């Protein structure tokens, strides 16, 4: 899933993580990450590779009063957010957002703060009211199933006294299962069992569309099994990486101590866990390598998969996860499984038990008592992101509810907060952007006619999803009650895993969504050839029904254009109109695309957000292509809208022309402040560039921007003509 911003989750099931990593390209907003799901590929996990030392947070507490004030009804372009002491030709990001940046402090419970976070907070407040009301209603599951599920899930998470009294006792049955492991066959069965709970021990397995037969769902195996966010955490040899590994070992030991292990034993076990995970990390592909869909497509029979791993029996694994007909399997990283076989065979049974105990508690920590929650926060948020304080309980439980039963919560949300006219206006904007992209493809100077026809065919086939699903998810078989919070979360994970596995061997359900309705984000999915815009993002500052066209095209229009461009970025362009991984490009057009995309890699690799740390141009290539293409297409669509109403072209608001307001609106959606720790993390792991470069990078390539603000050649915000990037 290519998102507008990098998103993450606490005990998110494998299906969505897998879907997000391998199936969808999106214009991800810069939201605040929480602990990522350990199941699935390490690349799906947004924790950093080389974060700085931890911040001291002995007993994290949240203080809602420290949240920056948010204007209730700000104007579409808030001139108070600008810093007119900065010239637009020098740094447009600071010109448009510098006033806001100067007066805004990052809330202590966040590692970054900006437009996305402000809207996320607004949605969280709405979801909080919905959840509180549902919890107090004690609804009948027969007459109000969504209200019952949401109310009981949220209610169990707010039973703080019960949670504190029980500590890790709700996990006793799972811990006993692990303690009962006797041999390697038991190890494999327990790994499989953990997978059914959405816990990513050893490797990842789940369903996914067949990249070369996108109408069908097949089995997928992929690298995984790490407790830290990325393979490079384990493999880099610089001092910061070594220090982080020491901090990780201390964190694992503390968590095992909370489970009752003596300190010395826990410390020894933590070192063995690091050693086991390091062997998996060394066999894993890098994030850049994972961007190649052709290399990630290795469909084989069960017998061929078995030959990769002779020391464990896949039949036993499939039996344990209740998959009777696995069929052909796409093994994304075969070399990983060859190496994992050696790790499986050579790791002592007791070390496997320790490893599985760790992954169980790592996945469940955020739903347990404060000692587990705080230690989990201290490493995953304070150490890795520089976050100062933990979020209040109600907010953490609301987020967990959205992750666990997001379409039940989302159904209640859209009933109260998403008017039909918003969906209609969004569709109008999307159609206008499609027309702009169609015009652009037809007039491309570097693409030959046969390739243009294929591109237009793909564009015409885009499936558009707005607001919420037409068919809501059925949670009737999921048990949610007022019992232990962690058990509700685990049952929700198990429900999602089972739902995922049942898809294997069946036709694709093209009505499914990869995000919940309240999500402040958007995505493009190449195997579905779809663009998706949840209700959560169709609000100011992205979309404002009362604002002029310039504001909406600069905001949600750029988001829409971004997602459309993902269908034609370095990865998305490899999929055809039906979502199949197929080369529909002529060699000549493909070569010219590659030449232009390399220029984008070079452009962004020049940017140095922190001393000595540059943007990874290869890792961020797809998002940068989409950022540049998205704003260019949105501007072209605005011109069409202005042509329909000629009088509006000369109308100034607050002294700005429509074209100027367009670019100011675009910059506004990226206003952001970020802690250095989080920035360092994301420079290593995030496929999106930092906010400043998502504004200045694209605009410096656009002659339309230069003309709108009458910027002279040679200015910092105008790239030399021979270096200016022009793809879409």
VMD Tcl script that draws the C-alpha trace (Angstrom):
set ca {
  {0.00 0.00 0.00}
  {1.48 3.29 -0.99}
  {0.13 5.78 1.45}
  {0.11 9.53 1.59}
  {2.05 9.27 4.83}
  {3.66 6.39 6.64}
  {1.15 4.79 8.93}
  {1.63 2.15 11.58}
  {-0.32 0.15 14.09}
  {-0.05 -1.56 17.45}
  {-1.30 -5.15 17.12}
  {-2.26 -4.83 13.49}
  {-2.94 -8.12 11.74}
  {-0.64 -9.44 9.06}
  {-3.19 -9.01 6.31}
  {-3.18 -5.23 6.44}
  {0.57 -4.96 6.97}
  {1.17 -7.31 4.06}
  {-1.42 -5.47 1.98}
  {0.18 -2.17 2.86}
  {3.71 -3.21 1.98}
  {3.22 -5.16 -1.18}
  {-0.09 -4.13 -2.67}
  {-0.72 -0.42 -2.33}
  {1.16 2.77 -3.12}
  {-0.18 5.79 -1.29}
  {0.22 9.48 -0.59}
  {0.72 8.89 3.11}
  {0.26 11.71 5.52}
  {2.84 12.27 8.19}
  {0.95 10.69 11.07}
  {2.33 9.63 14.39}
  {3.51 6.01 14.46}
  {2.90 3.67 17.33}
  {4.48 0.26 17.79}
  {4.42 -1.57 14.49}
  {3.24 -5.09 13.89}
  {6.11 -7.54 14.05}
  {4.38 -9.92 11.63}
  {5.35 -9.70 8.01}
  {8.35 -8.13 6.36}
  {10.70 -6.00 8.38}
  {10.26 -3.32 5.76}
  {6.64 -2.93 6.79}
  {7.72 -1.75 10.20}
  {8.27 2.02 10.45}
  {10.67 2.03 13.39}
  {14.01 3.62 12.64}
  {17.38 2.10 11.84}
  {19.81 4.42 13.59}
  {17.92 6.43 16.20}
  {19.71 8.53 18.80}
  {20.02 7.72 22.50}
  {16.77 7.41 24.43}
  {15.11 10.26 26.23}
  {14.65 9.77 29.94}
  {11.01 8.96 30.62}
  {10.91 7.24 33.97}
  {7.16 7.22 34.37}
  {5.50 8.68 31.28}
  {2.33 10.60 31.87}
  {0.16 12.41 29.36}
  {-0.88 16.04 29.68}
  {-3.67 17.07 27.33}
  {-3.14 20.70 28.27}
  {0.20 20.71 26.43}
  {-1.42 20.15 23.04}
  {-0.98 23.22 20.81}
  {-4.15 25.24 20.32}
  {-5.99 24.48 17.09}
  {-8.21 27.16 15.60}
  {-11.81 25.99 15.40}
  {-12.66 27.56 12.05}
  {-9.49 28.92 10.45}
  {-9.73 30.51 7.01}
  {-8.78 28.19 4.12}
  {-5.48 30.05 3.74}
  {-4.49 31.28 7.18}
  {-2.09 34.18 6.66}
  {-1.06 33.94 10.32}
  {0.66 30.67 9.44}
  {2.93 32.42 6.94}
  {6.32 34.02 7.50}
  {6.55 36.85 5.01}
  {10.06 37.70 6.18}
  {11.07 34.69 4.08}
  {10.88 35.21 0.33}
  {8.91 32.60 -1.63}
  {11.83 32.23 -4.03}
  {14.19 31.28 -1.17}
  {12.19 28.71 0.83}
  {8.52 28.36 0.02}
  {7.90 25.89 2.84}
  {9.00 28.46 5.42}
  {7.27 31.31 3.57}
  {3.95 29.46 3.67}
  {4.27 27.72 7.06}
  {7.00 29.57 8.97}
  {4.63 31.53 11.21}
  {2.94 28.33 12.33}
  {6.31 26.65 12.83}
  {7.60 29.51 15.00}
  {4.65 29.53 17.38}
  {3.98 25.79 17.53}
  {5.52 23.31 19.94}
  {5.33 19.57 19.27}
  {3.03 18.03 21.90}
  {5.03 15.78 24.25}
  {3.01 12.72 23.21}
  {4.07 13.16 19.58}
  {7.35 12.84 17.71}
  {6.06 15.18 14.98}
  {3.15 17.52 14.61}
  {1.45 19.05 11.59}
  {-1.69 19.34 9.50}
  {-2.26 15.60 9.44}
  {-1.90 15.32 13.20}
  {-4.31 18.19 13.82}
  {-6.95 16.45 11.73}
  {-6.18 13.09 13.32}
  {-6.76 14.70 16.73}
  {-10.08 16.09 15.55}
  {-11.11 12.64 14.34}
  {-9.90 11.03 17.56}
  {-12.14 13.39 19.53}
  {-15.09 12.36 17.34}
  {-14.26 8.66 17.74}
  {-13.90 9.17 21.47}
  {-17.46 10.49 21.72}
  {-18.75 7.61 19.62}
  {-16.91 5.01 21.70}
  {-17.95 6.54 25.04}
  {-21.58 6.61 23.95}
  {-21.39 3.01 22.73}
  {-19.75 1.84 25.95}
  {-22.49 3.37 28.07}
  {-25.32 2.02 25.93}
  {-24.75 -1.71 26.57}
  {-26.33 -2.32 23.17}
  {-27.94 -5.58 22.11}
  {-25.64 -7.33 19.60}
  {-28.67 -8.49 17.61}
  {-30.17 -5.04 17.08}
  {-27.05 -2.87 17.18}
  {-24.03 -5.11 16.44}
  {-21.57 -2.32 15.66}
  {-22.50 -0.38 18.80}
  {-22.11 -3.52 20.94}
  {-18.70 -4.42 19.47}
  {-17.35 -0.87 19.73}
  {-18.79 -0.31 23.20}
  {-17.47 -3.55 24.67}
  {-14.04 -3.30 23.05}
  {-13.56 0.29 24.16}
  {-15.10 -0.43 27.55}
  {-12.71 -3.31 28.23}
  {-9.76 -1.07 27.32}
  {-10.91 1.58 29.79}
  {-11.20 -0.88 32.72}
  {-7.88 0.30 34.11}
  {-8.24 -1.20 37.59}
  {-8.95 -4.64 36.18}
  {-6.08 -4.39 33.70}
  {-3.66 -3.35 36.45}
  {-4.79 -6.15 38.76}
  {-4.44 -8.86 36.11}
  {-1.08 -7.70 34.65}
  {-0.02 -10.52 32.25}
  {-2.36 -13.19 33.66}
  {-4.63 -13.19 30.58}
  {-1.64 -14.51 28.62}
  {-1.09 -17.52 30.90}
  {-2.61 -20.02 28.50}
  {-0.42 -18.77 25.66}
  {2.68 -18.82 27.83}
  {1.90 -22.40 28.92}
  {1.65 -23.44 25.28}
  {5.13 -22.06 24.66}
  {6.51 -23.69 27.80}
  {5.14 -27.01 26.54}
  {7.23 -26.98 23.36}
  {9.39 -30.13 23.34}
  {10.94 -30.47 19.87}
  {11.31 -28.71 16.51}
  {7.97 -29.95 15.29}
  {6.43 -28.25 18.33}
  {8.42 -25.10 17.54}
  {6.92 -24.91 14.06}
  {3.42 -25.56 15.37}
  {3.77 -22.81 17.96}
  {5.09 -20.37 15.34}
  {2.02 -21.20 13.27}
  {-0.22 -20.69 16.28}
  {1.33 -17.28 16.97}
  {0.68 -16.39 13.34}
  {-3.02 -17.10 13.88}
  {-2.90 -14.42 16.58}
  {-1.29 -11.89 14.25}
  {2.10 -12.26 15.96}
  {4.98 -12.23 13.49}
  {7.42 -14.81 14.72}
  {10.09 -16.12 12.34}
  {8.48 -15.23 8.98}
  {5.30 -13.82 7.46}
  {2.47 -15.71 5.79}
  {-0.86 -14.54 4.45}
  {-3.05 -14.03 1.42}
  {-2.51 -11.62 -1.42}
  {-3.46 -11.06 -5.02}
  {-1.46 -12.99 -7.56}
  {0.61 -10.23 -9.15}
  {0.39 -11.91 -12.54}
  {-3.21 -13.07 -12.22}
  {-4.76 -10.25 -10.23}
  {-8.25 -11.76 -10.31}
  {-7.19 -14.49 -7.85}
  {-5.90 -14.62 -4.29}
  {-2.94 -16.86 -3.49}
  {-0.72 -17.73 -0.53}
  {2.27 -15.50 0.19}
  {5.42 -16.10 2.25}
  {7.77 -13.27 3.12}
  {10.68 -12.35 5.32}
  {9.99 -11.26 8.88}
  {10.46 -12.28 12.49}
  {12.29 -9.18 13.76}
  {11.56 -7.26 16.94}
  {13.18 -4.05 15.69}
  {11.83 -2.09 12.73}
  {14.32 -2.97 10.03}
  {17.12 -5.37 9.11}
  {19.66 -2.53 9.20}
  {19.12 -2.18 12.94}
  {20.87 -5.52 13.25}
  {23.49 -5.29 10.52}
  {24.99 -1.78 10.60}
  {28.29 -1.45 12.45}
  {28.39 2.28 13.31}
  {28.44 3.33 16.95}
  {24.81 4.54 16.97}
  {23.59 1.16 15.68}
  {25.67 -0.74 18.23}
  {24.28 1.45 20.99}
  {20.74 0.88 19.81}
  {21.24 -2.88 19.85}
  {22.44 -2.61 23.45}
  {19.32 -0.60 24.28}
  {17.15 -3.19 22.55}
  {18.72 -6.00 24.58}
  {18.07 -4.01 27.77}
  {14.46 -3.44 26.70}
  {13.86 -7.13 25.93}
  {15.41 -8.11 29.26}
  {13.18 -5.67 31.15}
  {10.08 -7.05 29.44}
  {11.08 -10.62 30.25}
  {11.72 -9.56 33.84}
  {8.20 -8.18 34.02}
  {7.04 -11.67 33.00}
  {8.80 -13.06 36.07}
  {12.24 -14.04 34.87}
  {15.24 -13.32 37.16}
  {17.33 -10.38 35.92}
  {20.41 -12.44 35.00}
  {18.31 -15.01 33.15}
  {16.38 -12.31 31.30}
  {19.60 -10.57 30.23}
  {21.03 -13.83 28.90}
  {17.78 -14.59 27.07}
  {17.68 -11.10 25.53}
  {21.15 -11.60 24.03}
  {20.06 -14.91 22.52}
  {16.96 -13.27 21.06}
  {19.15 -10.62 19.44}
  {21.41 -13.33 18.00}
  {18.45 -15.23 16.53}
  {16.88 -12.11 15.06}
  {20.25 -11.01 13.68}
  {20.49 -14.26 11.69}
  {17.08 -13.46 10.17}
  {18.03 -9.84 9.51}
  {21.22 -10.81 7.70}
  {19.14 -12.94 5.30}
  {16.57 -10.19 4.71}
  {16.44 -7.82 1.75}
  {16.91 -4.09 2.25}
  {14.03 -1.64 1.92}
  {15.31 -0.51 -1.46}
  {15.54 -4.13 -2.68}
  {11.97 -4.73 -1.50}
  {10.77 -2.04 -3.93}
  {11.24 -4.37 -6.93}
  {7.94 -6.23 -7.53}
  {9.51 -8.53 -10.10}
  {12.07 -9.82 -7.60}
  {9.29 -10.24 -5.04}
  {7.35 -12.51 -7.39}
  {8.49 -16.12 -7.05}
  {5.43 -18.33 -7.37}
  {6.07 -21.97 -6.63}
  {4.35 -25.18 -5.56}
  {4.27 -26.42 -1.99}
  {6.85 -29.05 -2.96}
  {9.19 -26.36 -4.26}
  {8.71 -24.35 -1.09}
  {9.39 -27.46 0.97}
  {12.68 -27.93 -0.89}
  {13.77 -24.46 0.31}
  {13.23 -25.47 3.95}
  {13.91 -29.19 4.32}
  {14.15 -28.98 8.11}
  {10.54 -28.03 8.73}
  {7.33 -29.48 7.39}
  {4.98 -27.04 5.69}
  {2.14 -29.53 5.91}
  {2.31 -29.25 9.69}
  {2.32 -25.46 9.44}
  {-0.69 -25.34 7.15}
  {-2.60 -27.75 9.35}
  {-1.98 -25.58 12.40}
  {-3.25 -22.40 10.69}
  {-6.22 -24.38 9.33}
  {-5.35 -23.86 5.67}
  {-6.43 -26.99 3.84}
  {-5.53 -25.90 0.29}
  {-2.54 -23.53 0.21}
  {-2.20 -23.93 -3.57}
  {0.69 -22.18 -5.30}
  {2.66 -19.85 -3.05}
  {4.41 -16.60 -3.86}
  {7.66 -16.73 -1.90}
  {8.72 -13.11 -1.93}
  {12.28 -13.67 -0.74}
  {13.45 -17.26 -1.38}
  {16.97 -16.63 -0.09}
  {15.52 -15.58 3.25}
  {13.77 -18.93 3.63}
  {16.94 -20.85 2.69}
  {18.80 -19.05 5.47}
  {15.86 -19.31 7.87}
  {15.97 -23.09 7.46}
  {19.49 -23.11 8.90}
  {18.39 -20.87 11.77}
  {15.45 -23.16 12.45}
  {17.63 -26.28 12.51}
  {20.54 -24.89 14.53}
  {18.84 -22.79 17.20}
  {18.35 -24.67 20.50}
  {14.75 -25.44 21.45}
  {14.98 -23.38 24.65}
  {16.13 -20.36 22.64}
  {13.12 -20.75 20.37}
  {10.85 -20.80 23.41}
  {12.44 -17.60 24.71}
  {12.11 -15.98 21.28}
  {8.41 -16.86 21.02}
  {7.73 -15.68 24.56}
  {9.32 -12.35 23.65}
  {7.28 -11.93 20.47}
  {4.09 -12.71 22.36}
  {4.72 -10.10 25.02}
  {6.07 -7.58 22.47}
  {2.83 -7.80 20.51}
  {0.55 -7.69 23.55}
  {2.35 -5.15 25.75}
  {0.21 -2.14 24.87}
  {-2.95 -3.92 26.10}
  {-1.47 -4.97 29.47}
  {-0.77 -3.20 32.76}
  {1.17 0.05 33.09}
  {4.55 -1.58 33.75}
  {4.40 -3.33 30.37}
  {2.86 -0.32 28.62}
  {5.48 2.07 29.98}
  {8.45 -0.12 29.11}
  {7.03 -0.63 25.64}
  {6.68 3.16 25.30}
  {10.18 3.83 26.62}
  {11.82 1.89 23.82}
  {9.45 2.10 20.88}
  {8.42 5.73 21.30}
  {10.93 7.51 23.52}
  {14.12 5.82 22.31}
  {13.21 5.39 18.66}
  {11.16 8.56 18.07}
  {12.07 10.98 20.83}
  {8.47 11.14 22.09}
  {8.30 12.73 25.55}
  {5.00 11.42 26.95}
  {2.60 8.60 26.38}
  {-0.85 9.29 24.96}
  {-3.75 9.26 27.44}
  {-5.49 5.92 27.88}
  {-8.70 6.92 26.09}
  {-6.75 7.88 22.99}
  {-4.72 4.68 22.96}
  {-7.88 2.63 23.35}
  {-9.68 4.55 20.58}
  {-6.72 3.89 18.26}
  {-6.75 0.21 19.23}
  {-10.49 0.02 18.55}
  {-9.98 1.47 15.08}
  {-7.22 -1.07 14.42}
  {-9.19 -4.03 15.73}
  {-12.74 -3.39 14.46}
  {-12.24 -0.35 12.28}
  {-15.22 -0.88 9.99}
  {-17.61 -1.25 12.92}
  {-16.29 1.98 14.40}
  {-16.11 3.54 10.94}
  {-19.74 2.77 10.19}
  {-20.74 4.76 13.27}
  {-18.29 7.53 12.36}
  {-19.52 8.17 8.80}
  {-23.14 8.20 9.95}
  {-22.36 11.25 12.10}
  {-19.44 12.96 10.37}
  {-19.42 12.37 6.60}
  {-22.13 14.20 4.64}
  {-23.11 12.85 1.19}
  {-22.20 16.14 -0.48}
  {-18.55 15.63 0.52}
  {-18.46 12.37 -1.43}
  {-20.05 13.99 -4.49}
  {-17.61 16.94 -4.47}
  {-14.64 14.61 -4.05}
  {-15.76 12.54 -7.03}
  {-16.01 15.70 -9.13}
  {-12.43 16.62 -8.23}
  {-11.22 13.10 -9.02}
  {-12.86 13.16 -12.45}
  {-11.23 16.51 -13.19}
  {-7.82 15.16 -12.15}
  {-8.32 12.10 -14.35}
  {-9.06 14.40 -17.28}
  {-5.88 16.38 -16.55}
  {-3.77 13.22 -16.44}
  {-5.37 11.99 -19.66}
  {-4.44 15.24 -21.38}
  {-0.94 15.02 -20.01}
  {-0.40 11.45 -21.24}
  {-1.65 12.34 -24.72}
  {0.86 15.19 -25.02}
  {3.93 13.57 -23.44}
  {6.94 14.26 -25.60}
  {8.95 11.27 -24.38}
  {6.35 8.47 -24.60}
  {5.55 6.69 -27.87}
  {1.99 6.17 -29.11}
  {1.56 2.44 -28.31}
  {2.66 3.03 -24.71}
  {0.39 6.07 -24.44}
  {-2.60 3.96 -25.45}
  {-1.81 1.40 -22.74}
  {-1.36 4.20 -20.19}
  {-4.71 5.75 -21.12}
  {-6.34 2.33 -20.87}
  {-4.95 1.95 -17.36}
  {-6.10 5.42 -16.33}
  {-9.62 4.79 -17.63}
  {-9.77 1.57 -15.61}
  {-8.94 3.26 -12.27}
  {-11.41 2.12 -9.61}
  {-12.34 4.99 -7.29}
  {-13.35 4.51 -3.65}
  {-14.47 7.48 -1.59}
  {-15.41 7.78 2.07}
  {-16.32 4.27 3.15}
  {-16.96 0.76 1.78}
  {-20.14 -0.06 -0.12}
  {-20.12 -3.41 1.70}
  {-19.32 -3.29 5.42}
  {-17.27 -6.01 7.11}
  {-19.28 -8.60 9.04}
  {-17.92 -9.01 12.58}
  {-20.72 -11.32 13.78}
  {-18.32 -14.23 14.36}
  {-15.90 -12.10 16.39}
  {-16.42 -12.33 20.14}
  {-15.96 -9.01 21.93}
  {-16.92 -8.66 25.59}
  {-16.08 -6.68 28.74}
  {-13.43 -9.25 29.74}
  {-9.64 -8.71 29.57}
  {-8.71 -6.04 27.05}
  {-5.76 -8.00 25.67}
  {-7.97 -10.99 24.90}
  {-10.34 -8.81 22.89}
  {-7.36 -7.51 20.93}
  {-6.02 -11.03 20.34}
  {-9.42 -12.36 19.25}
  {-9.71 -9.46 16.81}
  {-6.28 -10.36 15.41}
  {-7.30 -14.00 15.10}
  {-10.52 -12.98 13.35}
  {-8.57 -10.95 10.79}
  {-6.03 -13.72 10.19}
  {-8.78 -16.29 9.64}
  {-10.64 -13.90 7.34}
  {-7.43 -13.37 5.42}
  {-6.60 -17.06 5.03}
  {-10.09 -17.90 3.82}
  {-9.47 -15.74 0.74}
  {-6.73 -18.03 -0.57}
  {-7.72 -19.79 -3.77}
  {-10.75 -17.55 -4.29}
  {-11.49 -14.64 -6.64}
  {-10.46 -11.20 -5.41}
  {-13.11 -9.15 -3.61}
  {-12.64 -5.74 -5.22}
  {-14.99 -4.08 -2.73}
  {-12.53 -4.47 0.16}
  {-10.75 -1.51 1.70}
  {-7.20 -1.36 3.08}
  {-7.92 1.56 5.44}
  {-10.72 2.34 7.86}
  {-13.12 5.23 7.14}
  {-11.78 7.62 9.85}
  {-8.19 7.31 8.57}
  {-6.46 10.57 7.62}
  {-4.67 9.10 4.62}
  {-5.17 7.83 1.07}
  {-3.67 5.11 -1.10}
  {-3.21 3.59 -4.52}
  {-3.27 -0.19 -4.92}
  {-1.61 -1.43 -8.14}
  {-3.03 -4.97 -8.11}
  {-6.53 -3.50 -7.79}
  {-5.66 -0.45 -9.93}
  {-7.65 1.63 -7.46}
  {-7.37 4.96 -5.68}
  {-8.93 5.19 -2.23}
  {-9.81 8.24 -0.14}
  {-11.24 7.53 3.33}
  {-13.74 9.93 4.88}
  {-11.15 10.94 7.48}
  {-9.05 12.94 5.02}
  {-11.95 14.63 3.21}
  {-11.95 17.57 5.65}
  {-10.00 20.84 6.02}
  {-7.21 21.57 5.32}
  {-7.32 18.97 2.57}
  {-10.91 19.43 1.46}
  {-13.14 22.37 2.32}
  {-16.59 22.55 0.73}
  {-16.77 26.27 1.54}
  {-13.40 27.16 0.05}
  {-12.52 28.39 -3.43}
  {-11.34 25.92 -6.08}
  {-7.71 26.97 -5.71}
  {-7.64 25.80 -2.11}
  {-9.25 22.45 -2.80}
  {-7.13 21.68 -5.84}
  {-4.00 22.60 -3.89}
  {-5.08 20.37 -1.00}
  {-7.13 17.27 -1.80}
  {-6.46 17.79 -5.52}
  {-2.74 17.27 -4.94}
  {-3.57 14.20 -2.81}
  {-5.70 12.79 -5.64}
  {-3.03 13.59 -8.21}
  {-0.42 11.93 -6.02}
  {-2.39 8.68 -5.84}
  {-3.05 8.70 -9.57}
  {0.62 9.27 -10.30}
  {1.47 6.24 -8.16}
  {-0.15 4.18 -10.90}
  {2.68 5.40 -13.13}
  {5.65 5.67 -10.76}
  {8.69 3.34 -10.86}
  {6.73 0.51 -9.20}
  {3.13 1.23 -10.16}
  {3.96 1.54 -13.87}
  {4.87 -2.16 -13.90}
  {1.19 -3.11 -13.39}
  {-1.40 -2.96 -16.17}
  {-5.03 -1.83 -16.31}
  {-6.30 -5.03 -14.67}
  {-3.65 -4.99 -11.93}
  {-1.34 -7.60 -13.42}
  {2.43 -7.32 -13.16}
  {3.07 -7.07 -16.90}
  {5.46 -5.04 -19.03}
  {3.22 -2.90 -21.24}
  {5.93 -0.39 -22.07}
  {7.90 -0.19 -25.28}
  {11.66 -0.48 -24.61}
  {12.17 3.08 -25.85}
  {9.53 4.63 -23.57}
  {10.72 2.56 -20.60}
  {14.28 3.77 -21.12}
  {13.15 7.40 -21.24}
  {11.09 6.94 -18.07}
  {14.09 5.43 -16.29}
  {16.28 8.33 -17.39}
  {13.81 10.80 -15.89}
  {13.27 8.81 -12.70}
  {17.03 8.70 -12.12}
  {17.01 12.49 -12.24}
  {14.47 12.49 -9.39}
  {16.67 10.10 -7.39}
  {19.60 12.46 -7.92}
  {17.57 15.57 -7.02}
  {16.34 14.26 -3.68}
  {19.64 12.61 -2.75}
  {21.13 16.13 -2.76}
  {18.86 17.23 0.09}
  {20.45 17.13 3.56}
  {17.75 17.51 6.26}
  {20.27 16.96 9.06}
  {24.05 17.41 8.99}
  {25.57 14.38 7.30}
  {22.18 12.75 6.65}
  {20.76 12.92 3.13}
  {17.42 11.71 1.80}
  {17.66 8.22 0.31}
  {16.73 9.01 -3.28}
  {16.20 5.36 -4.21}
  {13.98 4.54 -1.25}
  {11.85 7.67 -1.69}
  {11.76 7.55 -5.50}
  {8.13 6.46 -5.91}
  {6.76 8.97 -3.41}
  {8.80 11.81 -4.90}
  {7.56 10.97 -8.40}
  {4.00 11.03 -7.03}
  {4.55 14.30 -5.16}
  {5.84 16.06 -8.28}
  {3.23 14.56 -10.58}
  {0.41 15.10 -8.11}
  {0.84 18.85 -7.71}
  {1.42 19.31 -11.45}
  {-1.79 17.45 -12.32}
  {-3.78 19.29 -9.66}
  {-2.59 22.62 -11.06}
  {-3.65 21.59 -14.58}
  {-7.07 20.57 -13.26}
  {-7.42 23.94 -11.51}
  {-6.77 25.69 -14.80}
  {-9.65 23.74 -16.36}
  {-11.91 24.78 -13.49}
  {-10.90 28.44 -13.85}
  {-11.52 28.30 -17.61}
  {-15.13 27.31 -16.89}
  {-15.54 30.45 -14.78}
  {-13.31 33.11 -16.37}
  {-14.21 35.76 -13.84}
  {-12.67 33.74 -11.03}
  {-9.22 33.85 -12.61}
  {-8.72 37.53 -11.82}
  {-10.24 37.36 -8.33}
  {-7.76 37.85 -5.51}
  {-8.39 36.70 -1.95}
  {-6.18 38.10 0.83}
  {-4.11 39.62 -1.97}
  {-3.31 36.30 -3.62}
  {-4.26 35.11 -7.09}
  {-5.92 31.68 -7.51}
  {-2.59 30.24 -8.68}
  {-0.80 31.58 -5.62}
  {-3.52 30.28 -3.31}
  {-3.19 26.89 -4.97}
  {0.49 26.63 -4.06}
  {-0.07 28.06 -0.57}
  {-2.78 25.46 0.01}
  {-0.41 22.72 -1.16}
  {2.27 23.91 1.27}
  {-0.29 24.15 4.09}
  {-1.10 20.44 4.04}
  {2.59 19.72 4.73}
  {3.13 22.19 7.58}
  {5.01 20.14 10.13}
  {7.52 20.11 12.98}
  {9.53 16.99 13.78}
  {11.88 15.86 16.53}
  {15.42 15.13 15.36}
  {15.15 11.57 16.65}
  {12.10 10.91 14.51}
  {13.65 12.61 11.49}
  {16.79 10.47 11.78}
  {14.63 7.38 12.03}
  {12.59 8.24 8.97}
  {15.56 9.19 6.83}
  {16.62 5.57 7.24}
  {13.25 3.86 6.92}
  {10.49 6.04 5.45}
  {9.78 5.94 1.69}
  {8.49 9.52 2.00}
  {10.71 12.59 2.07}
  {10.50 14.98 5.06}
  {7.71 17.56 4.84}
  {9.89 20.50 3.82}
  {11.12 18.62 0.77}
  {7.63 17.43 -0.17}
  {6.93 21.13 -0.72}
  {10.19 22.64 -1.97}
  {11.26 19.60 -3.99}
  {8.25 19.42 -6.34}
  {7.70 23.18 -6.59}
  {11.31 23.85 -7.59}
  {10.67 21.68 -10.67}
  {7.51 23.49 -11.79}
  {7.57 26.45 -14.18}
  {3.93 26.98 -13.13}
  {5.09 27.77 -9.58}
  {7.87 30.05 -10.80}
  {5.39 32.01 -12.91}
  {2.74 32.25 -10.16}
  {5.14 34.05 -7.79}
  {7.24 35.76 -10.48}
  {10.42 34.08 -9.24}
  {13.65 34.90 -11.10}
  {15.88 32.19 -12.57}
  {18.77 31.26 -10.32}
  {16.67 31.41 -7.14}
  {16.88 28.52 -4.63}
  {13.27 27.58 -5.43}
  {13.98 27.28 -9.17}
  {16.06 24.34 -10.33}
  {18.22 24.95 -13.40}
  {16.40 24.03 -16.60}
  {18.81 21.18 -17.38}
  {18.15 19.61 -13.97}
  {14.41 20.18 -13.80}
  {12.47 16.93 -13.54}
  {9.51 16.40 -15.85}
  {7.81 12.98 -16.02}
  {4.05 13.33 -15.54}
}
mol new
graphics top color blue
foreach p $ca { graphics top sphere $p radius 0.5 }
foreach p [lrange $ca 0 end-1] q [lrange $ca 1 end] { graphics top cylinder $p $q radius 0.2 }
display resetview
